[in-house]
Amino acid sequence: AVESTQSTGYSEEWKSTVSQTISNLTSPNPENFWTSGQWMTERAGGSDVTRATQTVAMRDERGVIRLYGNKFYTSAIDCQVSLALARYGENLSLFLVHLPSEYDGTVQIEKLKDKMGTRQLPTAELTLNGVPALLLAERGIANIVPMLQVTRLYNAVAAASYVRHVTHLARDYAESRSAFGHTINTLPLHQTSLAKLETFNRALILQTVDLALIVNAKEETPSLSSSVSRVLSAVVKIHTAQVAVSTLRDGLEAFGGAGYMEDTGLPGLFRDACVLPVWEGTSDVLSMETIRALSRGSAQTDVLRYIRELAMGWCVLGGYQYSGDLEPCQPLEAPLTELNQYLTQLELALEDCQYTGRSVALGIGAAHAAATLISFARYTQQPSDVAAARLWCKMGLVTLNNLHSSDISDILTQTEIKFERT
Protein backbone atom coordinates (compact mmCIF):
# COMPACT_ATOMS: atom_id res chain seq x y z
CA ALA A 1 0.00 0.00 0.00
CA VAL A 2 2.84 2.40 0.84
CA GLU A 3 4.62 1.71 -2.46
CA SER A 4 1.47 2.30 -4.50
CA THR A 5 0.48 5.40 -2.56
CA GLN A 6 3.90 7.00 -2.88
CA SER A 7 4.01 6.35 -6.62
CA THR A 8 0.74 8.18 -7.31
CA GLY A 9 0.11 11.82 -8.13
CA TYR A 10 -2.52 12.63 -5.50
CA SER A 11 -3.53 16.27 -5.16
CA GLU A 12 -1.76 18.68 -2.82
CA GLU A 13 -4.87 19.08 -0.63
CA TRP A 14 -4.57 15.43 0.47
CA LYS A 15 -0.83 15.56 1.16
CA SER A 16 -1.16 15.69 4.96
CA THR A 17 -3.76 12.89 4.98
CA VAL A 18 -1.63 10.63 2.81
CA SER A 19 1.53 11.42 4.79
CA GLN A 20 -0.22 10.51 8.04
CA THR A 21 -1.53 7.30 6.50
CA ILE A 22 1.95 6.28 5.35
CA SER A 23 3.34 7.14 8.78
CA ASN A 24 0.80 4.85 10.45
CA LEU A 25 1.36 2.01 7.95
CA THR A 26 5.13 2.07 8.59
CA SER A 27 5.07 2.82 12.32
CA PRO A 28 7.04 0.45 14.60
CA ASN A 29 4.76 1.47 17.48
CA PRO A 30 1.91 -1.07 17.89
CA GLU A 31 -0.39 1.67 19.19
CA ASN A 32 -0.02 3.70 15.99
CA PHE A 33 0.48 0.90 13.47
CA TRP A 34 -2.15 0.41 10.78
CA THR A 35 -2.74 -2.43 8.35
CA SER A 36 -4.01 -2.07 4.81
CA GLY A 37 -6.40 -4.17 2.78
CA GLN A 38 -6.94 -4.58 -0.96
CA TRP A 39 -10.36 -4.17 -2.51
CA MET A 40 -9.76 -5.33 -6.06
CA THR A 41 -11.56 -8.63 -6.78
CA GLU A 42 -15.23 -8.58 -7.77
CA ARG A 43 -17.72 -11.33 -8.51
CA ALA A 44 -16.98 -11.26 -12.25
CA GLY A 45 -13.29 -12.09 -11.71
CA GLY A 46 -10.08 -11.26 -9.90
CA SER A 47 -7.13 -11.28 -12.30
CA ASP A 48 -8.85 -9.45 -15.17
CA VAL A 49 -9.77 -6.38 -13.11
CA THR A 50 -9.80 -4.12 -16.17
CA ARG A 51 -12.94 -5.84 -17.49
CA ALA A 52 -14.39 -7.27 -14.28
CA THR A 53 -14.52 -4.14 -12.10
CA GLN A 54 -18.05 -2.75 -11.80
CA THR A 55 -17.65 -0.63 -8.65
CA VAL A 56 -18.13 3.05 -9.48
CA ALA A 57 -16.89 6.26 -7.91
CA MET A 58 -19.10 9.37 -7.89
CA ARG A 59 -18.86 12.81 -6.33
CA ASP A 60 -21.67 13.86 -4.04
CA GLU A 61 -23.13 17.37 -3.80
CA ARG A 62 -20.27 18.42 -1.51
CA GLY A 63 -17.60 17.17 -3.91
CA VAL A 64 -16.69 14.11 -1.83
CA ILE A 65 -15.87 11.00 -3.88
CA ARG A 66 -17.88 7.96 -2.78
CA LEU A 67 -17.64 4.31 -3.89
CA TYR A 68 -20.61 2.09 -4.76
CA GLY A 69 -20.36 -1.61 -5.61
CA ASN A 70 -19.46 -5.09 -4.41
CA LYS A 71 -16.03 -6.49 -3.59
CA PHE A 72 -16.06 -10.28 -3.57
CA TYR A 73 -12.77 -11.04 -1.80
CA THR A 74 -11.35 -8.48 0.63
CA SER A 75 -8.53 -9.70 2.82
CA ALA A 76 -7.63 -8.22 6.21
CA ILE A 77 -11.10 -6.79 6.73
CA ASP A 78 -9.97 -5.65 10.19
CA CYS A 79 -7.64 -3.10 8.56
CA GLN A 80 -7.76 0.67 9.04
CA VAL A 81 -7.28 1.64 5.36
CA SER A 82 -7.57 -0.07 2.02
CA LEU A 83 -6.66 0.44 -1.61
CA ALA A 84 -9.64 0.04 -3.95
CA LEU A 85 -10.25 0.03 -7.69
CA ALA A 86 -13.36 1.68 -9.08
CA ARG A 87 -14.56 3.18 -12.34
CA TYR A 88 -14.30 6.96 -12.26
CA GLY A 89 -15.64 8.43 -15.46
CA GLU A 90 -13.94 6.59 -18.30
CA ASN A 91 -11.00 5.45 -16.17
CA LEU A 92 -10.36 2.54 -13.83
CA SER A 93 -8.90 4.49 -10.93
CA LEU A 94 -7.12 3.76 -7.66
CA PHE A 95 -8.54 5.05 -4.39
CA LEU A 96 -7.51 5.12 -0.74
CA VAL A 97 -10.33 4.31 1.67
CA HIS A 98 -10.24 4.99 5.40
CA LEU A 99 -12.59 2.53 7.06
CA PRO A 100 -15.12 4.17 9.37
CA SER A 101 -14.34 3.69 13.05
CA GLU A 102 -18.01 3.03 13.73
CA TYR A 103 -20.66 1.39 11.59
CA ASP A 104 -22.39 3.97 9.39
CA GLY A 105 -23.75 1.76 6.60
CA THR A 106 -21.21 2.84 3.99
CA VAL A 107 -19.33 -0.48 4.27
CA GLN A 108 -21.52 -3.55 4.68
CA ILE A 109 -19.99 -6.96 5.45
CA GLU A 110 -22.13 -9.45 3.55
CA LYS A 111 -20.33 -12.51 4.92
CA LEU A 112 -16.98 -13.84 6.05
CA LYS A 113 -15.48 -16.31 3.60
CA ASP A 114 -15.21 -19.96 4.66
CA LYS A 115 -11.67 -20.63 3.48
CA MET A 116 -9.59 -23.77 3.20
CA GLY A 117 -6.76 -22.16 5.16
CA THR A 118 -5.37 -18.84 6.47
CA ARG A 119 -8.43 -18.58 8.68
CA GLN A 120 -6.51 -16.29 11.02
CA LEU A 121 -6.77 -13.62 8.30
CA PRO A 122 -10.41 -12.53 7.96
CA THR A 123 -11.59 -12.34 4.35
CA ALA A 124 -15.03 -10.96 3.57
CA GLU A 125 -17.44 -9.99 0.81
CA LEU A 126 -18.29 -6.30 1.05
CA THR A 127 -20.94 -4.00 -0.31
CA LEU A 128 -19.83 -0.38 -0.63
CA ASN A 129 -22.70 2.05 -0.08
CA GLY A 130 -21.06 5.41 -0.62
CA VAL A 131 -17.92 5.04 1.48
CA PRO A 132 -15.75 8.17 1.12
CA ALA A 133 -12.53 7.66 -0.85
CA LEU A 134 -9.45 9.64 -1.78
CA LEU A 135 -8.44 9.56 -5.45
CA LEU A 136 -4.82 8.45 -5.68
CA ALA A 137 -4.50 7.94 -9.43
CA GLU A 138 -6.91 8.11 -12.36
CA ARG A 139 -4.95 5.35 -14.11
CA GLY A 140 -5.22 2.79 -11.35
CA ILE A 141 -3.70 -0.32 -12.96
CA ALA A 142 -0.34 1.32 -13.67
CA ASN A 143 -0.06 2.42 -10.04
CA ILE A 144 -0.79 -1.04 -8.65
CA VAL A 145 2.44 -2.44 -10.14
CA PRO A 146 4.71 -1.25 -7.27
CA MET A 147 2.35 -2.91 -4.78
CA LEU A 148 2.34 -6.15 -6.78
CA GLN A 149 6.12 -6.35 -6.66
CA VAL A 150 6.03 -6.07 -2.87
CA THR A 151 3.14 -8.51 -2.38
CA ARG A 152 4.70 -11.08 -4.72
CA LEU A 153 7.95 -10.77 -2.81
CA TYR A 154 6.01 -11.24 0.43
CA ASN A 155 4.38 -14.33 -1.11
CA ALA A 156 7.85 -15.76 -1.82
CA VAL A 157 8.99 -14.98 1.73
CA ALA A 158 5.95 -16.81 3.09
CA ALA A 159 6.62 -19.81 0.82
CA ALA A 160 10.25 -20.02 1.92
CA SER A 161 9.24 -19.75 5.59
CA TYR A 162 6.70 -22.58 5.30
CA VAL A 163 9.30 -24.85 3.71
CA ARG A 164 11.92 -23.92 6.28
CA HIS A 165 9.45 -24.63 9.09
CA VAL A 166 8.45 -28.09 7.90
CA THR A 167 12.08 -28.97 7.07
CA HIS A 168 13.24 -28.22 10.59
CA LEU A 169 10.31 -30.09 12.10
CA ALA A 170 10.95 -33.14 9.90
CA ARG A 171 14.67 -33.24 10.68
CA ASP A 172 14.03 -32.92 14.41
CA TYR A 173 11.35 -35.64 14.28
CA ALA A 174 13.69 -37.97 12.39
CA GLU A 175 16.28 -37.73 15.17
CA SER A 176 13.87 -39.09 17.78
CA ARG A 177 11.59 -41.39 15.81
CA SER A 178 12.72 -45.04 15.70
CA ALA A 179 11.77 -47.68 13.12
CA PHE A 180 13.32 -51.02 12.20
CA GLY A 181 15.68 -50.73 15.14
CA HIS A 182 17.16 -47.36 14.15
CA THR A 183 16.26 -43.70 14.34
CA ILE A 184 14.82 -42.90 10.93
CA ASN A 185 17.41 -40.20 10.21
CA THR A 186 19.95 -43.02 9.75
CA LEU A 187 17.90 -44.83 7.07
CA PRO A 188 19.34 -44.04 3.60
CA LEU A 189 15.99 -43.58 1.88
CA HIS A 190 14.72 -41.22 4.56
CA GLN A 191 18.03 -39.35 4.45
CA THR A 192 17.34 -38.74 0.77
CA SER A 193 13.90 -37.35 1.61
CA LEU A 194 15.38 -35.07 4.28
CA ALA A 195 18.14 -33.96 1.88
CA LYS A 196 15.48 -33.00 -0.69
CA LEU A 197 13.59 -30.95 1.91
CA GLU A 198 16.81 -29.19 2.94
CA THR A 199 17.81 -28.51 -0.68
CA PHE A 200 14.43 -27.03 -1.57
CA ASN A 201 14.50 -25.03 1.66
CA ARG A 202 17.81 -23.41 0.70
CA ALA A 203 16.74 -22.83 -2.91
CA LEU A 204 13.61 -20.91 -1.95
CA ILE A 205 15.43 -18.81 0.64
CA LEU A 206 18.23 -17.79 -1.74
CA GLN A 207 16.06 -16.94 -4.72
CA THR A 208 13.76 -14.92 -2.46
CA VAL A 209 16.73 -13.00 -1.04
CA ASP A 210 17.97 -12.36 -4.57
CA LEU A 211 14.58 -10.97 -5.63
CA ALA A 212 14.42 -8.79 -2.50
CA LEU A 213 17.83 -7.31 -3.29
CA ILE A 214 16.83 -6.64 -6.90
CA VAL A 215 13.49 -5.01 -6.01
CA ASN A 216 14.97 -2.85 -3.24
CA ALA A 217 18.17 -1.80 -4.99
CA LYS A 218 17.18 -1.21 -8.61
CA GLU A 219 18.75 2.25 -8.62
CA GLU A 220 22.05 0.90 -7.28
CA THR A 221 22.35 -1.82 -9.92
CA PRO A 222 21.84 0.01 -13.23
CA SER A 223 23.30 -2.98 -15.09
CA LEU A 224 20.02 -4.81 -14.45
CA SER A 225 17.18 -3.74 -16.72
CA SER A 226 13.69 -3.18 -15.34
CA SER A 227 12.57 -6.28 -17.23
CA VAL A 228 14.70 -8.48 -14.94
CA SER A 229 12.90 -7.18 -11.86
CA ARG A 230 9.48 -7.46 -13.47
CA VAL A 231 9.95 -10.98 -14.85
CA LEU A 232 11.63 -12.36 -11.74
CA SER A 233 8.89 -10.90 -9.50
CA ALA A 234 6.39 -13.05 -11.37
CA VAL A 235 8.42 -16.24 -11.85
CA VAL A 236 9.82 -16.29 -8.31
CA LYS A 237 6.27 -15.93 -6.97
CA ILE A 238 5.07 -18.79 -9.21
CA HIS A 239 8.03 -21.03 -8.49
CA THR A 240 8.28 -20.57 -4.72
CA ALA A 241 4.52 -21.04 -4.32
CA GLN A 242 4.37 -24.24 -6.36
CA VAL A 243 7.48 -25.69 -4.71
CA ALA A 244 6.18 -24.80 -1.24
CA VAL A 245 2.90 -26.67 -1.73
CA SER A 246 4.56 -29.82 -3.10
CA THR A 247 7.30 -29.69 -0.45
CA LEU A 248 4.79 -29.24 2.38
CA ARG A 249 2.97 -32.31 1.09
CA ASP A 250 6.23 -34.29 1.13
CA GLY A 251 7.07 -32.82 4.52
CA LEU A 252 3.84 -34.10 6.04
CA GLU A 253 4.61 -37.56 4.71
CA ALA A 254 7.93 -37.48 6.60
CA PHE A 255 5.90 -37.73 9.84
CA GLY A 256 3.93 -40.79 8.73
CA GLY A 257 0.41 -40.91 10.16
CA ALA A 258 1.18 -38.04 12.56
CA GLY A 259 1.41 -35.73 9.59
CA TYR A 260 -2.26 -36.38 8.84
CA MET A 261 -3.48 -35.65 12.39
CA GLU A 262 -4.96 -32.22 13.07
CA ASP A 263 -3.68 -32.10 16.66
CA THR A 264 -0.10 -31.90 15.37
CA GLY A 265 -0.79 -28.65 13.52
CA LEU A 266 0.87 -30.02 10.40
CA PRO A 267 -2.24 -30.22 8.17
CA GLY A 268 -2.87 -26.55 8.96
CA LEU A 269 0.55 -25.64 7.55
CA PHE A 270 -0.32 -27.40 4.31
CA ARG A 271 -3.74 -25.77 4.03
CA ASP A 272 -2.29 -22.32 4.66
CA ALA A 273 0.44 -22.85 2.04
CA CYS A 274 -2.16 -23.77 -0.59
CA VAL A 275 -3.17 -20.11 -0.89
CA LEU A 276 0.29 -19.14 -2.15
CA PRO A 277 -0.19 -20.22 -5.82
CA VAL A 278 -3.60 -18.48 -5.88
CA TRP A 279 -3.03 -15.17 -4.10
CA GLU A 280 -1.70 -12.21 -6.14
CA GLY A 281 -2.24 -14.00 -9.44
CA THR A 282 -2.61 -17.70 -10.16
CA SER A 283 0.23 -19.59 -11.79
CA ASP A 284 -1.49 -19.52 -15.21
CA VAL A 285 -2.17 -15.78 -15.04
CA LEU A 286 1.39 -14.94 -13.99
CA SER A 287 2.78 -17.34 -16.60
CA MET A 288 0.92 -15.42 -19.31
CA GLU A 289 2.23 -12.17 -17.85
CA THR A 290 5.76 -13.58 -17.88
CA ILE A 291 5.58 -14.70 -21.51
CA ARG A 292 4.23 -11.29 -22.55
CA ALA A 293 7.00 -9.49 -20.65
CA LEU A 294 9.69 -11.71 -22.17
CA SER A 295 8.44 -10.91 -25.67
CA ARG A 296 9.10 -7.19 -25.25
CA GLY A 297 12.42 -5.78 -26.42
CA SER A 298 15.48 -7.47 -24.94
CA ALA A 299 13.69 -8.82 -21.86
CA GLN A 300 14.30 -12.50 -22.62
CA THR A 301 17.99 -11.90 -23.30
CA ASP A 302 18.37 -9.76 -20.18
CA VAL A 303 16.73 -12.29 -17.85
CA LEU A 304 18.61 -15.34 -19.14
CA ARG A 305 21.88 -13.40 -19.20
CA TYR A 306 21.41 -12.41 -15.56
CA ILE A 307 20.82 -16.05 -14.57
CA ARG A 308 23.97 -17.13 -16.44
CA GLU A 309 26.14 -14.33 -15.01
CA LEU A 310 24.93 -15.08 -11.49
CA ALA A 311 25.83 -18.76 -11.86
CA MET A 312 29.19 -18.00 -13.49
CA GLY A 313 30.20 -15.73 -10.62
CA TRP A 314 30.31 -12.54 -12.70
CA CYS A 315 27.92 -10.97 -10.20
CA VAL A 316 26.50 -11.92 -6.81
CA LEU A 317 22.95 -11.95 -5.42
CA GLY A 318 21.03 -8.82 -6.36
CA GLY A 319 23.12 -8.21 -9.47
CA TYR A 320 25.94 -6.52 -7.57
CA GLN A 321 29.36 -6.82 -9.12
CA TYR A 322 31.81 -8.78 -6.95
CA SER A 323 35.09 -6.93 -6.48
CA GLY A 324 37.11 -9.84 -5.04
CA ASP A 325 38.55 -12.96 -6.61
CA LEU A 326 36.52 -16.14 -6.18
CA GLU A 327 38.42 -19.39 -5.87
CA PRO A 328 37.51 -21.97 -8.53
CA CYS A 329 35.29 -24.74 -7.22
CA GLN A 330 35.57 -27.97 -9.19
CA PRO A 331 32.49 -29.65 -7.59
CA LEU A 332 30.33 -26.85 -9.04
CA GLU A 333 31.31 -27.57 -12.64
CA ALA A 334 28.72 -30.34 -13.00
CA PRO A 335 25.70 -28.30 -11.81
CA LEU A 336 26.92 -25.34 -13.85
CA THR A 337 27.01 -27.49 -16.97
CA GLU A 338 23.55 -28.87 -16.22
CA LEU A 339 22.20 -25.36 -15.72
CA ASN A 340 23.67 -24.09 -19.00
CA GLN A 341 22.16 -27.04 -20.85
CA TYR A 342 18.82 -26.37 -19.18
CA LEU A 343 18.95 -22.68 -20.17
CA THR A 344 19.48 -23.74 -23.77
CA GLN A 345 16.36 -25.91 -23.53
CA LEU A 346 14.49 -22.92 -22.06
CA GLU A 347 15.44 -20.74 -25.02
CA LEU A 348 14.03 -23.36 -27.38
CA ALA A 349 10.87 -23.74 -25.28
CA LEU A 350 10.30 -19.98 -25.34
CA GLU A 351 10.01 -20.03 -29.13
CA ASP A 352 6.54 -21.58 -28.91
CA CYS A 353 4.96 -21.61 -25.46
CA GLN A 354 1.32 -20.78 -26.05
CA TYR A 355 0.30 -24.04 -24.38
CA THR A 356 3.41 -24.60 -22.24
CA GLY A 357 3.86 -21.14 -20.73
CA ARG A 358 3.35 -22.49 -17.21
CA SER A 359 6.19 -25.02 -17.41
CA VAL A 360 8.41 -22.39 -19.07
CA ALA A 361 7.75 -19.87 -16.28
CA LEU A 362 8.40 -22.55 -13.66
CA GLY A 363 11.53 -23.49 -15.59
CA ILE A 364 12.85 -19.94 -15.42
CA GLY A 365 12.13 -19.95 -11.68
CA ALA A 366 13.94 -23.27 -11.24
CA ALA A 367 16.92 -22.02 -13.28
CA HIS A 368 17.04 -18.84 -11.21
CA ALA A 369 17.03 -20.92 -8.02
CA ALA A 370 19.89 -23.03 -9.41
CA ALA A 371 21.90 -19.90 -10.21
CA THR A 372 21.44 -18.51 -6.68
CA LEU A 373 22.53 -21.82 -5.13
CA ILE A 374 25.61 -22.06 -7.37
CA SER A 375 26.48 -18.40 -6.74
CA PHE A 376 26.19 -18.81 -2.98
CA ALA A 377 28.19 -22.03 -2.95
CA ARG A 378 30.90 -20.42 -5.11
CA TYR A 379 31.18 -17.67 -2.50
CA THR A 380 31.08 -19.79 0.70
CA GLN A 381 32.88 -22.93 -0.59
CA GLN A 382 31.03 -24.85 2.15
CA PRO A 383 30.38 -28.55 1.38
CA SER A 384 26.71 -28.28 2.37
CA ASP A 385 26.16 -25.32 0.03
CA VAL A 386 27.93 -27.09 -2.82
CA ALA A 387 25.83 -30.19 -2.18
CA ALA A 388 22.62 -28.12 -2.27
CA ALA A 389 23.56 -26.72 -5.69
CA ARG A 390 24.41 -30.17 -7.04
CA LEU A 391 21.24 -31.77 -5.63
CA TRP A 392 18.98 -28.99 -6.91
CA CYS A 393 20.23 -29.45 -10.46
CA LYS A 394 19.33 -33.15 -10.11
CA MET A 395 15.97 -32.75 -8.35
CA GLY A 396 14.75 -29.17 -8.79
CA LEU A 397 14.97 -28.37 -12.51
CA VAL A 398 11.43 -28.96 -13.73
CA THR A 399 10.63 -30.84 -16.92
CA LEU A 400 9.86 -28.54 -19.83
CA ASN A 401 6.69 -29.85 -21.42
CA ASN A 402 6.55 -30.44 -25.16
CA LEU A 403 2.79 -30.45 -25.76
CA HIS A 404 0.85 -30.61 -29.00
CA SER A 405 -2.13 -28.30 -29.33
CA SER A 406 -4.15 -31.07 -30.99
CA ASP A 407 -3.76 -33.26 -27.88
CA ILE A 408 -5.00 -30.41 -25.70
CA SER A 409 -8.10 -29.82 -27.82
CA ASP A 410 -8.83 -33.52 -28.34
CA ILE A 411 -8.73 -34.42 -24.64
CA LEU A 412 -11.20 -31.64 -23.87
CA THR A 413 -13.76 -32.66 -26.50
CA GLN A 414 -14.91 -35.67 -24.47
CA THR A 415 -15.42 -35.15 -20.75
CA GLU A 416 -16.22 -38.73 -19.77
CA ILE A 417 -14.49 -42.06 -20.24
CA LYS A 418 -16.91 -44.45 -21.92
CA PHE A 419 -16.65 -48.19 -21.37
CA GLU A 420 -18.46 -50.41 -23.85
CA ARG A 421 -19.15 -54.09 -23.35
CA THR A 422 -17.86 -56.21 -26.23
N, C-alpha and C positions, 0 to 999 in steps of 0.2 A: 504493500500500500504506500509506503514511504517513497519507494523508487518511482512509482507511477505518479504520485502527487507532485514530486519535485520536478518531474520531466514535463509537466503540463504548463500551459500559459494562462493560468487563472488570473482574473482581474485584480487590480491593485486593492480594491475595496475589501477583498477577502484575504489579504495577505496575513493579517494578524490571526484570523481564524485558522487558516491553514498552518501557519507557523506553530500555533498552540497545539493543533492536532498532531503534527509531526513530533513535537516535543513530548507529548504524552505517549505516542506510539513507540518512542525510542527511550523512554525514561527507565533508568535502573531501579527507581523507587517503586515498590509494589503498590503504594498508595496512589501514585499518579499514573501508573502504567495502564495503557489502553490496549485492547486487541481490535483487530479489524477483520471484517467479513468480506465476502465477495458475492454480489448479487448479479450473476451473469446468466446462469442456466434457466431456461423457461421450458414449458411443457413440450413445445415443438422441437426442442433439441438443445444440446449443450455446446458441442464443438463448433457448429455452424451458426454462431451468434449473429452474424450479419443478416441472415435470412430469418432466423428463428425468433429474434427479439421483437416482442409486441408491446412491451411496456412503453408508455409515452410520458414525455415531460411537457408540462404546460405552465405558463405564468398565470398567477391569479390576479385579481384586481389591484393588489398592492405590489405587483411585480415580483413576487416570490415564486421561484420555480418549484413545482410539486410533481411527484411521480405517481403514476396510476398504472397498475398491471399486476401480474402474477409472476413470482419467482419460484421455480419448482424445487431447486436444491439450493439452500443457503446454509453454508457451514458456519460454525461458531456464532450461532444466533444470540449468544450471550455477550456479544461484542458491544463496544461503545460507538464505533463508526463502521461504515462499510462503503466499498466502491460498488457502483451500480451502473449498468448500461441501460440506456433508454433512448427512444427515438425523439429527437428534438428538431422539429421542422423536417428537413430532408436528410438530416444527419443522424448517425448512430453515435451518441455522445456519452462521455464518461462523467459521472457525478460522484460527489462525496456526500454521504448521508450520515448525519448524526442521529443515532437512535434516541427517541424520546425517553426521558428518565422515568416517566409515568405513562401508563396506557392512555392514549388519546384517540384511538381508533384509526390513526393514519398508517399503522403497521399492524396487520392482523395475522397471527400465527394460525394457519389452517390445521396443521398437524405436524408432529415430530415424526421424522422418517424412521422406520423400523429397519435398521441396517444390519448387514452381516457382521460387521466389525466396527472398530473405532466408535463404540457407543459412548465413550467418555467425551466425545466431541458432538454436541447437539447440532443436528442438521434438521432444518424445517422447510416446509412450504409456506410461503408468505403471500399475502395480498397487500398491495400498496394502495392505500386510499388517500392519496394527496400528501404523502410525507414530504416535508421540505428537503430540498437538495441544493448543493452548491455545484455549479457547472465548472468542471475542471478542464475539459477539452471537448470541442465540438466534434473532432475526429477521434472518437473513443478508442477504436481498435488499435491505431498506431501507438497510443499512449499506454496500452496494456502490456506491450512487449517487455518493457523493463521489469514489470511485476512478474511476468511469466518466467523470465530468466531466474529470478530469485526463487519463485515457488518450485520450479523444476529442480533447481539446485537443492532446495530443502527436501524435495521428494527423494533425491539421490542420497542425501544425508540420512534420511529415515530408513531407506533400504539398506544402506551399509550398517546402520546401527542394529537393525533387526538381525542381520546375518551375523554380526559380531556377537550379539547376545546369545543366539542359539548355538553358535560355535563354542563359546566358552562354557555354556551349560553342558553341551554334549561331551566335551573333553573332560570336564570335572566328573560327570556321571560315569564315564568310561573308566576312570581311575578307581572307583569304588564298587562298581557293579561286577560281579563274578559270574562266569558261565564256563562250563566244561573244565572246571578246575583252575581257571585263570581269570584275572581281571580282564575285561574285554578290550582294554587298551593295548593288550599284548597280542591280540589275535590279528594276524596279518591282514585279513579282509576288512576288519573293522578299522585298522590303522589306515587303510586306503580311504575308507569313508571319511574318517576324521581329517586326513590330509586334504581331501577334496573340499571339505567345509572350510578349513584354514586357508586354502589357496583362494577360494572364492571370496572369503572374508577380506583378505589382503587386496585382492583385485578391486573390489568395490570401494574400499577405503581410498586407495591411491587414485583411481580415476575420478572420484568425487573431489578429492583434494586438488587435483589438477584442474578440474572445471572451476572450482572456487577461486583458484589463483588467476585463471584466465578472466573470469567474469569481473573480479574485483581489481584487476590490475591492467585493464585493456590499454589505458593511456601510457603505462610504463613499458609495455611490450609492443611497440609500433610494428615490429616485424610480423606480428600475427594480424591477419585481416579480420574484419568484423564477421566474415562468413564462418571462420573457425569457431568463434564464440557462439554464433547462432546455431550452427549445425551440431556442435558438441552438446549444447544445452538440451537439444531434443534427443540425440542418440544416447547420451549418458542417462537421461531420465528413463528412456525406453529400456535400455540394457540393464541398469541397476534394478529397476522394478521387476522385470521378468526373472532375472537371476535370483532376486530376493525371494520371490514366491516359490520357485522350484527348490531353492536351497532350504527354505523353511520347511518345506514338505519332507525333504531328505533328512533335515535335522530332527524332526519329530520321530521319524523312523529309527533314529539312533537310540531312542529311549525305549524301543519296543512298545508294549502295550501301554506303558505309562505315558507315552507321547499322545495317546488318544484320549486320556482321561482329563476331564475338565478341571478337576481339583489340583492338577499340576500347573495350570496356567498356560501350558504349552499350546493347546488348540487356539486360545485367544490370540497368541502371537501370530499364528498362521492367518487367522481371520482378519486381523488388523492389517497384515502385510498385503492382503489381497486387494486393498484399495489402491495400492501404489501404481499398478499398470493402468488404472481407470482415471484417477484424479489428475487434473491438469492436462488432459488429452490422452485418449486411449492410444495403444501402441500403433494401431492402423492409422489413426489421424496424424500422429506425430511422424510416422513413417512417410506418409504422403507429403507432409511439410518438409521433411528432410530431403526427399527426392527433388521437390521443387527448388529448394534452396541450393542443392548441389548442381542444378542445371543452369544456374545464373553465373555468368562471367567465369571467373577462375576458381569458384568455390570448391569444386571437386579436387582440383589440383592442390589448392591451399590446404585443405583438410588432410588429404593423404600425405602430402609432403610433411606436415607437422607431425603426423604419427610416425613417419619414417625417421625424421630428424630426432624426435624424442627417443626412439629406440636406439638409434645410432650413437647417441651421446652428444650430438651437436647442440642440444639445448637440454635444460632440465625441466621439471614440472612447472607449469605455468608459462612455458615458452621463454623463460629467462636464459640468456646465454651464460654458459659456465666458463668462468675465467681460469680455472685450474686445469691440471692435466689428470685425466682419469686413467688409472692403470688398466691395461687390457685384461679381460676376463674370459678365458677360454671356455668355461662351462656355459657362457651365454651365447656362444656362436650358434649352437643348435636351435634354440628358440628364436634367435634373430633371423636365421635362415627360414624357419617355418613361418615367421611373421611376414617376411618379405614375399614368400610364395603366396601366402594368404591374401596379401594386399594386391598382388597381381590378379588373383581370382576375383577380388572385389571390383577391380577396374573393369574386368570383363562382364561381371554381373550388372554393373551400373549401366551398361550399354542398352539393356532392355529389362527393365524391372517394374513394368506396369503391374504384373501379378505377383512379383517377388520382392516388392519394396520393403516388406516387413523383415524378411530374412537379411536383406542388404543392410537395413538400418541397424539391426541387431549385430550384423557382422562388423560394421564400422565401430559399434560400441565395444565388441569383443576385441577388435584389433587395437583400439585405443587403450583398453585395459591391459593388453599384452605389452604395449609400448611403455605404459607407466610402471609396470612390474619390472621390465628389463632395465629401464632407466634408473629405477630405485636400486635395483640389485647391482648395477654397474657402479653406482655411487658408494653403496655401503660395503660391497664385497662380502657380505655375510652369507654363509651357506644356506640359511633358511630363506633368505630373500632370493638367492639364485634358484633354489629349489622351487619356490613359488612361481617364478617366471617360467621355468622349464615345465612344471606341471600344468600351468594355465594353457600353454601352447599345445599341450596334449589333450586337455579336458575342457577348456573354456572357449576355444574358437568354434563358433557355431557353423553348422553345415549350411552352405549357400544353396538354396533350392533352385533347381532347374525345372520349372513347371511349364507345361504346355497349356495355352489358353483353351484349346479344345477340350482337354481333360477337365478343366475347371467348369466350363459350360455344360459338358455332358453329365458330370456327376450331379449337377444341380437341376437337371431336367426331370429326374425321377426321385421323389422324396422317400419312397418306401422300397424295401427289398421284397421282391415277390418270389415266393416259393411255389412251384407247380408240381403236382404229383404226376409222375410218368409211369 
